[in-house]
Amino acid sequence: MQIAHRTYRTADVLDITGQFNFGTRKDFTTALEKIKTSTHVILNFKGVTFVDSAAIGLLALAAQQFKSTNRNLSLVGAQGTVKQVLNLAHIEQMIPTFASEDAALSKKAA
């Protein structure tokens, strides 16, 4: 897995590509730690090809951490089987999921 950080308007975006699994959990945790003061983080899953239960657990944990500190965490771009797995895990109940970064920012502003 590779994670690239960039700023888009008022949010920090983590562009995640490759397999998000148990073996890459430290990379994800480190990337979030580097932007821990951000008020809105968008996880761009457009390039994610696989997620496992460890990834689902990390997403749930991140959602709890963001909620407890009144920060916003959004997820965009999940496709194919990754989207199906996230839907089966009901991630959208923990992390608002949007079609695009603009939609995620609009929702935050609303």
Summary of the structure (lengths in Angstrom):
residues: 110
radius of gyration: 12.5
end to end distance: 32.7
largest distance: 36.9
contacts: 334
relative contact order: 0.19
helix: 45%
strand: 33%
